[in-house]
Amino acid sequence: MSFSWFRVAVPLFFAVLSVAVAIVGPQQAMPRPLPAVLCVCSLAGMALVWRDISSKLKGENRTLSSLLSQYLAVKAVGWLGRRQRKKLEADTLNVKQVQEETLLKRLSKNANTCYGKQYDFCSIKDSVSFRARHPITTYEHYRDLIRRIAAGEDKVIIAEKPLILAMTSGTSGPSAMLLSTKDTNTEFFLQGVTVCLDAMRQVFPATDSLQRTTKFFYTPTFRQSEAGIPIGPNSSTPASSRHMLNLYTTPAPAFEVPSEKDTLYLHLLFALKDPSVGTLESNFASTVYYAFSALQDRWQELVEDIERGKVSSALGLEPKVRARLEALMKPDPERAAQLRAHFQDGFRGIAKRLWPHLHLVLAVDSGSNQIYGEMLRENYCQGVPFYSPFYAATEGLIGVNLWPQEPNRRYLLCPRSMFCEFLPESSLEEETPPTLLMEEVKEGQNYELVITNASGLFRYRIGDIVKVVGFHNQCPIVEFQYRRGQMLNVRGEKVSEALFLDVLKKAVAQWPGAQLVDYCCAESGILGDSIGGSDPHYQVFIELKGVRNLTEEQRYKLDICLQQDSAVYKSFRIKGSIGPMRVQLVAEGAFKELRKQMMAFSNTSPNTFKMHRVLRRKEYADFLLGKTVS
């Protein structure tokens, strides 16, 4: 137990004990001086705690109970984080043994299910026999089994009843329904959240304060399966824990608002009221970017609300929710005047001007979120560090970023979260490809991850291609490369998302005044007759700032850049078996509208949505064709 935790725990223990003595009364068999001694000790201890609390404040008006609740939560999570970090460090010294233990624990727990009996989990004693007996799987292997669970059948794949039937984001095809259990949630918190918060506070010590966080989160909508199991995105609202709410600027009633647009307005309103915000947080950088975009559109309305101490009448709120929110509002013309002056000075670097004590943006900004992180750093959030903490999916926690300050987002695989296997990139198309284990992979090589998790997926191909960029002790460190389903491939050329984005940024840099806002691609085959007959080619949709038109020479520059970076694509272009790219400039806001359509189709929450970089549905491509301006 660390000294800092001891400083908090002991005085609080004495305080509680003193209150208990006072309630029980002096008639109990206890030495008479003891209550007085306990009171003195507890008061002295609480003085130490209050001094610690005061040193972490940034001039914000807060109630004592709110401050103390946040202080205890921070201390408790900090202690857990240090404890879990030590466990992780120990695990990385003996990865092979830890992975075997993790696998056998999964098999033992589910040995008496229908699935466990089918594959005779009871007789599997090591990873060698497991890989020999159990095939590599994809979602189709589980579809009917999960339907049986949704209908109410017990012990089909896993021994416990799932908490929810979690829908994936559907970036590589239709959304899949997976099981989410207490074990996967516990692993995510203990092995992921606490460890990353420990890493964050070591690198960014200013975040160890009692400043509140603005968390851009939207309460998901759930439907029920036949057996009454909730179906929806794998996320829980901060309002589900009363103690957690003390960490955030957004009050509890806002999380009851079903509209994403109205909830975002409330997130912004209560964040703007508080000049001492310390962190901006969301699952993905895209959500933070959309928040600032909305702020730029609606700042005048927000400032007026703060000035008047009201909540905009334009929001469609239930009367009871509105009353609870407005009870938290008081007219603040001084803050409104400050905000108005900041907004009138422009939006470049606005985050630091609105919140001078802002220390961090906490959000994943790798993979498909890379461009949103770059736009935030270049524009709204200039001068604010970013930390991309997790590598995770609906399937569970995969890795943690122990190097917050590094510009390249690297993740240490968590050896107790999943049993991991690796398919070499060169063997992905083989019918029964051999897999490697954690201790067998090579630095510099790309692999597809195959996982066995705590919620009923066994040797499951998640479709992520990662590059092993190093090792922490014996444990691989990876960088996410691309999703298999998000690869452009009209003739076998296989252009990944990461490669195409690099090429696109090079081309945009050569278009005077252009700034990339968003993009996606489609293979010409899905568009059919709507684009006329031609050789197979890429249809590229781009939203830009700073330009209203693209010349044919500029459009062709993108094709040239890809030929320079992909020898295979170039060879197909020279042979004429792939035609030139068609580049469409779409109207401002087209991708925001596309995002709404995609979420509605897949029942995906704003918290888990990721923009599809390669469109697989014709209606999405047709929508963007209809938004083309050049």
DONU-877599 format. One line per 8 residues: their letters; for each residue x, y negated, z of C-alpha. Coordinates in Angstrom, 2 decimals, padded with zeros to 5 digits, always signed. Each point is the difference from the previous one (the first is absolute). Example, Ala and Ser with C-alpha at 12.3 -4.5 7.8 and 13.67 -1.06 7.14 Angstrom:
2
AS> +012.30/+004.50/+007.80 | +001.37/-003.44/-000.66
! end
This chain:
630
MSFSWFRV> +000.00/+000.00/+000.00 | +001.50/-003.34/-001.04 | +000.51/-002.88/+002.44 | -002.42/-002.27/-001.93 | -002.78/+002.56/+000.31 | +000.87/+000.52/+003.67 | -000.39/-003.75/+000.58 | -003.57/+000.19/-001.25
AVPLFFAV> -001.10/+003.38/+001.36 | +001.15/-000.46/+003.61 | -001.67/-003.38/+000.68 | -003.20/+001.14/-001.68 | +000.02/+003.17/+002.10 | +000.37/-002.10/+003.13 | -002.75/-002.36/-001.16 | -002.44/+002.86/-000.59
LSVAVAIV> +000.92/+001.63/+003.28 | -000.49/-003.28/+001.88 | -003.45/-000.43/-001.47 | -000.85/+003.57/+000.97 | +001.14/-000.61/+003.58 | -002.03/-003.18/+000.19 | -003.10/+001.89/-001.20 | +000.49/+003.02/+002.28
GPQQAMPR> +000.64/-002.24/+002.99 | +002.33/+000.11/+003.01 | -001.96/+002.76/+001.73 | +001.90/+002.65/-001.97 | +003.00/+001.74/+001.57 | +002.71/-002.22/-001.39 | +002.69/-002.06/+001.73 | -001.51/-003.47/+000.46
PLPAVLCV> +002.89/-001.97/-001.56 | -000.09/+002.05/-003.23 | -002.81/-001.87/-001.84 | +001.74/-003.31/+000.64 | +003.32/+001.41/-001.23 | -001.69/+001.41/-003.09 | -001.65/-003.34/-000.76 | +003.32/-001.85/+000.32
CSLAGMAL> +001.74/+002.52/-002.27 | -002.76/-000.09/-002.57 | -000.09/-003.79/-000.03 | +003.75/-000.13/-000.50 | -000.26/+002.58/-002.76 | -002.83/-001.84/-001.69 | +002.09/-003.16/+000.13 | +002.68/+001.84/-001.97
VWRDISSK> -002.59/+001.19/-002.48 | -001.46/-003.48/-000.39 | +003.48/-001.45/-000.56 | +000.53/+002.60/-002.72 | -003.40/-000.81/-001.53 | +000.69/-003.75/+000.09 | +003.32/+000.46/-001.80 | -001.80/+001.73/-002.87
LKGENRTL> -002.75/-002.58/-000.53 | +000.01/-002.63/-002.74 | -002.37/-002.56/+001.47 | -003.23/+001.82/-000.73 | -003.09/-000.28/+002.21 | -000.78/+003.53/+001.18 | -001.81/+001.51/+002.95 | +002.06/+001.78/+002.63
SSLLSQYL> -001.81/+003.30/-000.62 | +000.67/-000.25/-003.75 | +003.68/-000.73/+000.56 | +000.43/+002.77/+002.56 | -001.81/+002.53/-002.17 | +002.21/-000.83/-002.98 | +003.12/+000.00/+002.16 | -000.75/+003.48/+001.33
AVKAVGWL> -000.86/+001.33/-003.46 | +003.27/-001.35/-001.41 | +002.02/+001.45/+002.89 | -001.71/+003.39/-000.22 | +000.46/+000.28/-003.76 | +003.59/-001.22/+000.37 | +000.75/+002.75/+002.51 | -001.64/+002.60/-002.23
GRRQRKKL> +001.95/-001.29/-002.98 | +003.35/+000.35/+001.72 | -000.95/+003.49/+001.18 | -001.16/+001.11/-003.44 | +003.04/-001.54/-001.69 | +002.26/+002.11/+002.23 | -001.99/+003.10/-000.93 | +000.31/-000.84/-003.69
EADTLNVK> +003.75/-000.55/+000.30 | +000.36/+003.39/+001.70 | -002.13/+001.67/-002.69 | +002.17/-001.38/-002.81 | +002.98/+001.88/+001.46 | -001.64/+003.37/-000.59 | -002.43/-000.45/-002.87 | -000.18/+003.64/-001.06
QVQEETLL> -001.09/+001.23/+003.44 | -002.46/-002.88/+000.50 | -001.60/+000.61/-003.40 | -000.37/+003.74/+000.76 | -001.63/-000.84/+003.35 | -002.37/-002.46/-001.68 | -001.03/+002.54/-002.63 | -000.54/+002.88/+002.44
KRLSKNAN> -002.05/-002.26/+002.29 | -002.31/-000.83/-002.92 | -000.38/+003.67/-000.97 | -000.54/+001.23/+003.55 | -002.69/-002.57/+000.73 | -001.98/+000.98/-003.10 | +000.73/+003.73/-000.09 | -003.56/+001.00/+000.96
TCYGKQYD> -001.73/-002.08/-002.66 | -001.36/+001.55/-003.21 | +002.94/-001.51/-001.84 | +002.55/+001.13/+002.57 | -001.27/+003.56/-000.19 | +000.03/-000.06/-003.81 | +003.70/-000.87/-000.02 | +000.79/+002.00/+003.16
FCSIKDSV> +001.49/-002.94/+001.92 | +000.43/+002.23/+003.06 | +002.73/+002.03/-001.67 | +002.00/-002.97/-001.37 | +003.09/-000.52/+002.12 | +002.04/-002.50/-002.02 | -000.05/-002.36/-003.00 | +001.44/+002.65/-002.31
SFRARHPI> -002.96/+002.36/+000.42 | -002.43/-002.96/-000.10 | +001.30/-001.17/-003.37 | +000.00/+003.54/-001.33 | -003.60/+000.68/+001.04 | -001.75/-003.34/-000.52 | -000.23/-001.65/-003.45 | +000.70/-003.65/-000.72
TTYEHYRD> -003.40/-001.73/-000.07 | -001.85/-002.99/-001.42 | -003.36/-001.46/+001.01 | -002.01/+002.48/-002.06 | +001.23/+002.73/+002.34 | -001.87/-001.68/+002.91 | -003.04/-001.60/-001.64 | -002.53/+002.77/+000.73
LIRRIAAG> +001.46/+000.68/+003.46 | -000.48/-003.64/+001.00 | -003.55/+000.06/-001.37 | -000.72/+002.91/+002.36 | +001.35/-002.05/+002.93 | -002.11/-003.01/-001.07 | -003.05/+002.29/+000.05 | +000.72/+000.97/+003.61
EDKVIIAE> +002.00/+003.24/-000.17 | +002.59/+000.32/+002.78 | +003.56/+001.33/-000.12 | +000.26/+000.07/-003.76 | +003.51/-001.50/-000.36 | +000.74/-001.52/+003.40 | -000.97/+001.06/+003.52 | -001.36/-003.39/+001.08
KPLILAMT> -002.87/-002.03/-001.39 | +001.26/-002.96/-002.07 | -000.60/-003.51/+001.31 | -000.85/-001.22/-003.49 | +000.08/+001.16/-003.60 | +002.52/-002.49/-001.32 | -000.23/-001.30/-003.56 | +003.27/-000.68/-001.84
SGTSGPSA> +000.50/-003.26/-001.91 | -000.24/+001.75/-003.39 | +002.96/-001.69/-001.70 | +000.92/+003.18/-001.87 | -003.51/+001.16/-000.88 | -003.32/+000.51/+001.78 | -000.03/-000.48/+003.78 | +000.61/+003.19/+001.95
MLLSTKDT> -001.67/+000.91/+003.30 | +002.51/+001.12/+002.62 | -000.24/+000.92/+003.68 | +001.10/-002.46/+002.65 | +000.54/+001.40/+003.50 | +000.94/-001.15/+003.46 | +003.48/+001.48/-000.56 | +000.69/-002.06/-003.14
NTEFFLQG> -001.15/-003.20/+001.75 | +002.11/+000.73/+003.08 | +003.06/+000.74/-002.13 | -000.47/-003.22/-001.94 | -000.14/-002.07/+003.18 | +002.77/+001.69/+001.98 | +002.46/+000.87/-002.77 | -000.84/-002.96/-002.24
VTVCLDAM> -001.47/-003.08/+001.67 | +001.99/+000.06/+003.24 | +003.31/+000.82/-001.72 | -000.43/-002.75/-002.59 | -000.95/-002.56/+002.64 | +003.18/+000.92/+001.86 | +002.06/-000.48/-003.18 | -001.79/-003.29/-000.70
RQVFPATD> +000.70/-001.45/+003.43 | +003.66/+000.96/-000.16 | +000.49/-001.82/-003.31 | -002.52/-002.82/+000.57 | +000.18/-000.62/+003.78 | -002.28/-003.04/-000.27 | -002.90/+002.37/-000.71 | +000.24/+001.23/+003.61
SLQRTTKF> -002.21/-002.84/+001.12 | -003.59/-000.57/+001.02 | -000.90/-001.72/-003.23 | -003.02/+001.43/-001.68 | -000.01/+001.78/-003.34 | -002.34/-000.73/-002.88 | -000.98/+003.43/-001.29 | -001.78/+000.06/-003.36
FYTPTFRQ> -002.23/+003.01/+000.51 | -003.45/+000.84/-001.33 | -002.35/+002.34/+001.83 | -000.55/+002.93/-002.35 | -003.39/+001.35/-000.99 | -000.66/+003.67/+000.68 | -002.62/+002.40/-001.24 | -000.81/+003.36/+001.58
SEAGIPIG> +000.59/+003.51/-001.29 | -002.75/+002.65/+000.28 | +001.44/+000.92/+003.40 | +000.16/-003.61/+001.17 | +003.78/-000.42/-000.43 | +000.88/-003.60/-000.97 | +001.31/-000.37/-003.57 | +002.13/-003.01/-000.86
PNSSTPAS> +003.49/-001.53/+000.07 | +002.43/+001.20/+002.64 | +000.15/-003.17/+002.11 | -001.44/-001.20/+003.29 | -000.95/-003.52/+000.96 | +002.02/-001.93/+002.64 | -003.35/-000.74/+001.65 | -000.25/+003.68/+000.97
SRHMLNLY> +002.42/-000.78/+002.84 | -000.86/-002.93/+002.26 | +003.63/-000.22/+001.12 | +001.29/-000.18/-003.55 | -002.11/-003.07/-000.74 | +002.14/-002.11/+002.32 | +002.83/+000.44/-002.52 | -001.92/-001.62/-002.86
TTPAPAFE> -001.34/-003.42/-000.91 | -003.22/+001.43/-001.48 | -002.73/+000.52/+002.64 | -002.05/+003.20/+000.31 | -003.24/-001.25/-001.64 | +001.84/-000.64/-003.28 | +000.69/+003.71/-000.35 | -003.76/+000.63/-000.09
VPSEKDTL> -000.38/-002.02/-003.22 | -000.45/+002.38/-002.97 | +001.00/-002.44/-002.76 | +003.72/-000.03/-000.86 | -000.28/-003.60/-001.21 | -001.63/-001.22/+003.22 | +002.34/+002.00/+002.24 | +003.00/-001.48/-001.80
YLHLLFAL> -001.39/-003.50/+000.58 | -000.28/+000.75/+003.73 | +003.55/+001.44/+000.12 | +001.25/-003.26/-001.53 | -002.18/-002.24/+002.16 | +001.18/+001.39/+003.33 | +003.61/+000.26/-001.20 | +000.00/-003.68/-001.01
KDPSVGTL> -001.39/-000.97/+003.42 | +003.09/+001.49/+001.65 | +003.27/-001.83/-000.88 | +002.09/+002.56/+001.93 | -000.69/+003.08/-002.18 | +003.11/+002.18/+000.05 | -000.68/+002.74/-002.59 | -002.15/+000.53/-003.09
ESNFASTV> -000.89/+003.67/-000.33 | -001.79/+002.26/-002.44 | +000.39/+003.49/-001.42 | +001.19/-001.37/-003.34 | +001.55/-003.22/-001.28 | -002.79/-000.25/-002.58 | -002.53/-000.68/+002.79 | +002.16/-002.81/+001.39
YYAFSALQ> +000.37/-001.45/-003.51 | -003.76/+000.04/-000.59 | -000.46/-001.71/+003.38 | +002.26/-002.89/-000.96 | -001.68/-000.23/-003.37 | -003.36/-000.34/+001.77 | +001.52/-002.56/+002.37 | +001.09/-002.09/-002.97
DRWQELVE> -003.56/+000.10/-001.38 | -001.88/-000.69/+003.26 | +002.30/-002.06/+002.21 | -002.24/-003.09/+000.01 | -002.99/+002.00/+001.26 | +002.16/+001.65/+002.68 | +001.41/-003.33/+001.22 | -003.49/-001.48/+000.22
DIERGKVS> -001.11/+002.96/+002.17 | +002.92/-000.55/+002.38 | -000.71/-003.72/+000.12 | -003.70/+000.52/+000.81 | +000.39/+003.14/+002.15 | -002.40/+001.96/-002.21 | +000.01/+003.06/-002.27 | -000.86/-000.73/-003.64
SALGLEPK> -003.69/+000.42/-000.83 | +001.09/+001.56/-003.32 | +000.92/+003.22/+001.85 | -002.75/+002.61/+000.07 | +000.23/+000.84/+003.69 | -002.52/+001.67/+002.28 | -001.38/-002.65/+002.43 | +001.40/+001.82/+003.06
VRARLEAL> +003.45/+000.33/-001.59 | -000.03/-003.67/-001.02 | -000.98/-001.07/+003.54 | +002.84/+002.03/+001.55 | +002.53/-001.43/-002.45 | -001.15/-003.60/+000.41 | +000.25/+000.40/+003.78 | +003.74/+000.33/-000.59
MKPDPERA> +000.18/-003.17/-002.10 | +000.53/-003.50/+001.36 | +000.47/-003.17/-002.07 | +003.73/-000.55/-000.54 | +000.52/-003.10/-002.16 | +003.69/-000.17/+000.92 | +000.77/+003.48/-001.35 | -002.20/-000.68/-003.03
AQLRAHFQ> +002.01/-003.13/-000.82 | +003.27/+001.95/+000.28 | -001.32/+002.71/-002.31 | -001.36/-002.46/-002.55 | +003.40/-001.70/-000.24 | +001.78/+003.33/-000.47 | -002.35/+001.13/-002.77 | +000.24/-003.34/-001.80
DGFRGIAK> +003.79/+000.50/-000.12 | -000.49/+003.12/-002.15 | +000.07/+003.74/+000.54 | +003.65/+000.88/-000.57 | +001.32/+000.98/+003.43 | -003.42/-000.66/+001.57 | +000.21/+002.89/+002.50 | +002.87/-001.50/+001.96
RLWPHLHL> -001.65/-003.43/+000.05 | -003.31/+001.34/+001.27 | +001.66/+002.23/+002.60 | +003.44/-001.39/+000.98 | +000.67/+003.01/+002.26 | -000.79/+002.59/-002.67 | +002.70/+002.69/+000.20 | -001.08/+002.78/-002.33
VLAVDSGS> -002.30/+001.38/-002.66 | -000.65/+003.64/+000.87 | -001.28/+001.88/-003.07 | +001.08/+002.66/-002.49 | +001.51/-001.78/-003.00 | +001.52/+002.93/-001.88 | -001.41/+002.01/-002.92 | -003.07/-001.58/-001.60
NQIYGEML> +000.12/-002.79/+002.63 | +003.45/-001.21/-001.00 | -001.22/-002.86/-002.19 | -002.30/-001.35/+002.72 | +002.85/-000.07/+002.50 | +002.19/-001.85/-002.50 | -002.73/-002.57/-000.74 | -000.56/-000.61/+003.71
RENYCQGV> +003.70/-000.51/+000.67 | +000.37/-002.35/-002.98 | -003.10/-002.06/+000.74 | -002.22/+000.08/+003.09 | +002.40/+001.69/+002.45 | +003.33/-001.56/-000.88 | +002.52/+000.46/+002.80 | -002.00/+002.67/+001.85
PFYSPFYA> +001.56/+003.49/+000.33 | -002.00/+003.03/-001.16 | +000.02/+003.45/+001.56 | -001.41/+002.99/-001.88 | -000.29/+002.47/+002.90 | -001.43/+003.29/-001.25 | -000.02/+002.44/-002.83 | -003.40/+001.59/+000.51
ATEGLIGV> -003.05/+001.23/-001.86 | -003.46/+001.38/+000.73 | +001.84/+003.32/+000.54 | +001.80/-001.53/+003.00 | +003.28/-001.58/+001.08 | +002.96/+000.80/-002.26 | +002.79/-002.36/+000.98 | +001.00/-003.06/+002.04
NLWPQEPN> +002.13/-002.99/-000.95 | +002.71/-000.39/+002.66 | +001.72/-002.77/-001.96 | -002.46/-002.93/-000.06 | +002.58/-002.51/-001.21 | +000.98/+002.00/-003.11 | -001.47/-001.35/-003.28 | -000.33/+003.53/-001.44
RRYLLCPR> -002.81/+001.81/+001.78 | +001.51/+003.23/+001.34 | -001.85/+002.52/+002.13 | +001.35/+002.69/+002.31 | -002.11/+003.12/-000.39 | -001.67/+000.97/+003.30 | +000.93/+003.65/+000.58 | -002.77/+000.66/+002.57
SMFCEFLP> -002.80/-001.61/-001.98 | +000.05/+002.24/-003.07 | +001.81/+003.06/-001.21 | +001.57/-001.30/-003.21 | +001.12/+001.75/-003.16 | +001.47/-001.63/-003.08 | -000.53/+000.73/-003.70 | +002.91/-001.23/-002.14
ESSLEEET> -001.20/-002.52/-002.58 | +001.37/+002.17/-002.80 | -002.27/+002.93/+000.96 | -003.33/-001.79/+000.47 | -001.59/+001.55/-003.07 | +000.97/+003.58/+000.86 | -002.84/+002.36/+000.93 | +001.62/+001.28/+003.20
PPTLLMEE> +002.83/-002.40/+000.76 | +002.38/+000.81/+002.88 | +000.09/-002.43/+002.93 | +002.79/-001.32/+002.19 | -000.14/-000.77/+003.73 | +001.13/-003.15/+001.82 | +003.50/+001.31/+000.61 | +000.40/+001.04/-003.67
VKEGQNYE> -000.80/-003.22/-001.91 | +002.74/-002.10/-001.61 | +000.59/-003.72/+000.27 | -000.82/-001.88/-003.21 | -002.52/+002.58/-001.26 | -003.74/-000.42/-000.58 | -002.55/+002.47/+001.37 | -003.75/+000.44/+000.27
LVITNASG> -001.10/+000.45/+003.60 | -001.83/+003.19/+000.99 | -001.45/-000.17/+003.50 | -001.58/+002.18/+002.65 | -001.83/-002.27/+002.43 | -002.07/+000.18/+003.20 | -003.35/-000.22/-001.76 | -000.22/+003.03/-002.25
LFRYRIGD> +002.24/-000.63/-002.98 | +002.58/+002.70/-000.66 | +002.82/-000.38/-002.55 | -002.00/-002.85/-001.51 | +001.33/-002.12/-002.87 | -000.85/-003.58/+000.94 | +001.18/-001.37/-003.35 | +002.63/-002.40/+001.40
IVKVVGFH> +003.46/-000.06/-001.55 | +002.68/-001.16/+002.43 | +003.73/-000.55/-000.32 | +002.32/+001.24/+002.75 | +002.22/-003.04/+000.67 | +001.87/+001.30/+003.02 | -000.22/+001.87/+003.28 | -000.43/-001.03/+003.63
NQCPIVEF> +001.94/+002.74/+001.74 | -001.50/+003.05/-001.81 | -003.32/-001.60/-000.96 | -000.66/-001.35/-003.53 | -000.65/-003.69/-000.59 | -002.19/-000.62/-003.06 | -001.20/-002.80/-002.23 | -003.40/+000.31/-001.64
QYRRGQML> +000.32/+000.10/-003.80 | -003.39/+000.63/-001.60 | -003.22/+002.01/-000.03 | -000.11/+002.81/-002.54 | -003.49/-001.06/-001.08 | +001.17/-003.60/-000.51 | +002.53/+000.84/-002.72 | -000.37/-001.17/-003.61
NVRGEKVS> +000.33/+002.97/-002.30 | -001.43/+000.02/-003.53 | +002.71/+002.16/-001.63 | +001.88/+001.55/+002.92 | +002.10/-003.14/+000.64 | -001.08/-000.30/+003.70 | +000.41/-003.67/+000.90 | -000.40/-000.40/+003.77
EALFLDVL> -001.70/-002.85/+001.83 | +003.31/-001.18/+001.48 | +001.72/-000.08/-003.40 | -002.87/-001.82/-001.70 | -000.24/-002.64/+002.74 | +003.74/-000.74/-000.25 | -000.35/-000.37/-003.77 | -003.08/-002.20/+000.32
KKAVAQWP> +001.76/-002.34/+002.44 | +002.94/-000.32/-002.41 | -002.35/-000.92/-002.85 | -002.05/-002.50/+002.05 | +003.23/-001.70/+001.10 | +000.59/-000.78/-003.70 | -003.44/-001.59/-000.48 | +000.41/-003.71/+000.95
GAQLVDYC> -002.16/-001.03/+002.96 | -001.60/+003.43/+000.45 | -000.55/+001.58/+003.42 | -001.28/+003.55/+000.29 | -003.20/+000.32/+002.08 | -001.09/+003.56/-000.78 | +000.10/+002.67/-002.68 | -001.03/+003.47/-001.02
CAESGILG> +000.36/+002.24/-003.06 | -002.06/+002.49/-001.92 | +000.97/+002.67/-002.48 | -001.70/-000.70/-003.31 | -001.70/+003.41/+000.00 | -002.52/-000.98/+002.68 | -001.20/-003.04/-001.96 | -001.20/+001.93/-003.04
DSIGGSDP> -001.53/-001.99/-002.85 | -000.15/-003.27/+001.96 | +003.55/-000.93/-001.10 | -000.03/+001.42/-003.53 | +002.15/+002.77/-001.42 | +003.77/-000.13/+000.54 | +002.90/+002.04/+001.31 | -000.11/+000.84/+003.74
HYQVFIEL> +001.16/-003.02/+001.96 | -000.22/-001.83/+003.33 | -002.74/-002.53/+000.61 | +001.35/-002.47/+002.58 | -002.22/-002.43/+001.93 | +001.73/-002.92/+001.73 | -001.24/-002.86/+002.16 | +002.43/-002.92/+000.08
KGVRNLTE> +000.31/-003.45/+001.51 | +001.56/-002.86/-001.92 | -000.91/+001.08/-003.56 | -003.26/+000.06/-001.96 | +001.21/+001.86/-003.07 | +002.66/+002.46/-001.08 | +001.69/-000.04/-003.38 | +000.45/+003.20/-001.97
EQRYKLDI> +003.75/-000.34/+000.57 | -000.54/-000.14/+003.77 | -002.27/+003.04/-000.06 | +002.53/+001.96/-002.04 | +002.71/-000.95/+002.50 | -001.61/+002.35/+002.54 | +000.28/+002.89/-002.46 | +003.65/-000.85/-000.67
CLQQDSAV> +000.78/-000.11/+003.72 | -001.49/+003.46/+000.52 | +001.99/+001.37/-002.93 | +003.16/-001.41/+001.61 | -000.72/+001.73/+003.32 | -001.48/+003.30/-001.26 | +001.96/+001.91/-002.61 | -002.83/+002.52/-000.43
YKSFRIKG> -002.59/-002.72/-000.66 | +002.39/-001.65/-002.45 | +000.52/+003.23/-001.93 | -003.77/+000.48/-000.39 | -000.39/-003.62/-001.11 | +002.75/+000.36/-002.61 | -001.58/+003.19/-001.33 | -003.37/-001.75/-000.11
SIGPMRVQ> -001.76/+002.62/+002.11 | -000.83/-002.71/+002.59 | -001.37/-003.29/-001.29 | +000.87/-003.46/+001.38 | -001.50/-001.07/+003.30 | -003.10/-002.12/-000.06 | +000.16/-002.70/+002.68 | -003.22/-001.70/+001.13
LVAEGAFK> +000.01/-003.14/+002.14 | -003.13/+000.07/+002.20 | -001.88/-002.81/+001.70 | +000.82/-001.26/+003.49 | -001.70/+002.16/+002.62 | -000.52/+002.97/-002.34 | +001.92/+002.35/+002.28 | -001.96/-001.11/+003.08
ELRKQMMA> -003.19/+000.97/-001.83 | +001.55/+003.28/-001.17 | +000.99/+000.77/+003.60 | -003.65/-000.36/+001.10 | -001.14/+002.38/-002.73 | +002.64/+002.57/+000.89 | -000.87/-000.09/+003.71 | -003.70/+000.35/-000.73
FSNTSPNT> +000.63/+003.02/-002.24 | +002.28/+001.85/+002.41 | -001.58/-001.05/+003.34 | +003.44/-001.29/+000.99 | +000.41/-002.53/+002.80 | +001.92/-003.25/-000.58 | +002.37/+001.29/+002.71 | +001.11/+002.96/-002.12
FKMHRVLR> -000.47/-001.24/-003.57 | +003.00/+000.06/-002.36 | -000.20/-001.47/-003.49 | +000.17/+002.64/-002.72 | +003.00/-000.79/-002.19 | -001.01/+002.54/-002.65 | -003.73/+000.02/-000.73 | -001.60/+003.42/-000.46
RKEYADFL> -003.59/-001.16/-000.45 | -001.14/-001.57/-003.27 | -002.46/-002.35/+001.71 | +002.83/-001.71/+001.91 | +001.99/-000.58/-003.19 | -003.14/-001.23/-001.79 | -000.66/-002.42/+002.87 | +003.46/-001.54/-000.39
LGKTVS> -000.35/-000.13/-003.78 | -003.11/-002.08/+000.65 | +002.06/-002.36/+002.18 | +002.71/-000.53/-002.63 | +000.78/-003.65/-000.77 | +003.05/+000.48/-002.21
! end
